[in-house]
Amino acid sequence: QGIGRDANATALVAAIIAMAHSLHLNVLAEGVETQQQAAFLLSHGCFAGQGFYYSKATPAEVFVDLLNKQGGQVLKDFGPRSESAISKSAKPI
């Protein structure tokens, strides 16, 4: 939440993204709430995120329908502990 408002938070997030990239890891930002946060993350190479900026919390069935409408793929084993959805799009709805 402090991205762009708190210099320490901004520097920390940028450092975490850079460290993950240097380790060849993918980065997923959680809690993205504003366009400014999304733009900051994208400009630092974080291309995946979740939060109210993209969508409010939804039931699993609604989420699956949303992914299918946006061209994503949903794996058969959709469950709370599985990595079950791959979205090709990060457009806010």
Secondary structure, DSSP 8 states (H G I E B T S, - for coil): --TTT-HHHHHHHHHHHHHHHHTT---EEE---SHHHHHHHHHTT--EEESTTT-----HHHHHHHHHHTT-EE-S---TTS--EE-S-----
